[in-house]
C-alpha cells in the first residue's frame, strides 16, 4: 500500500516455514520496524504456546538498561 501509513497495522500477511525451519519477514514489516540485514532478533515462546514473539535485540538492550537504572524494580518483584 504505497503512500499509506502502516504503523498501526497488526497483520502483515502469512509466512510459510521452510524445510530448514526458516521464514521470510514481510517487506512492509521490515520497513515499519526498520529491520535490516544482520539485525539480531530475540525469539521468545509465548506463555500460551500459541506461537512466538521476535524482539529487536537493541530494544531488549534498552529495556535491560532501564531495569539496571531502576533500583526499585526488584524490590517491587518481591512484594
N, C-alpha and C positions, 0 to 999 in steps of 0.2 A: 504494500500500500504506500506508494510513493507520495511524499508530502503530508502524510498523516502521522501524528504523534502516537507512538505505541507504548509510551512509558507506563500507562495504566493497564496494559494488556496482561493477561494471565496465561492464556493458552496460545502457544506458538506452533501448533501442529502436532504431528506424530513422528516418532522415530522408530526404527527397527534395529534390534540388537543383531549384530553380525555373528557369524560363527566363531569369531575371535572375541566376542563379548563387547564389541565397540559400538558406539552410537555417534551420529553426527549431530552437533548442536545447530539448530536452525539459524540461518544467517541473520534474520531480524533480531533474534535473541542475543546473538553475539554482538551485534551492533548496539542494541539497547544497554547491554551490560558492559560494553567496551572490552569484550574478550578478544585477546589477540593470541596468535601462535606463541606457544611457550608459556602462557599463563598457567599457574598452578591452581587446581581446584581441590577442595577438601570434600570427601564423599562421606555422608552421614546416612545411616539407615534410619528410617522413620520408626518411631516407637510402635506405631500401629502395624508395622510391617507391610504397608501399602506401597512402599517404594523407597526412594532415597532423595536426598537433597544435596545439591552441589553448591559449595560456597567458595567464592574467590578467596584465596589464601590471604591476600592483603587486607580484606575486610575482617578476617578472623584475627589477623595481627592487630588491627585497630581495636577490636574487642578485648583482646588479651592485655593490651596496654592500658585500656580503661579499667580493667579489673585490677591490674597492678597498682594503679593510682588511687583506687577506691579502698581505703583502709577499713571501711565498714562492711565491705561486701561479704567476707567470710564470717563476720560476726552475725550478719543477717541470716546466713545459711544455717547457723546453729540454733536459731530461735524456733 
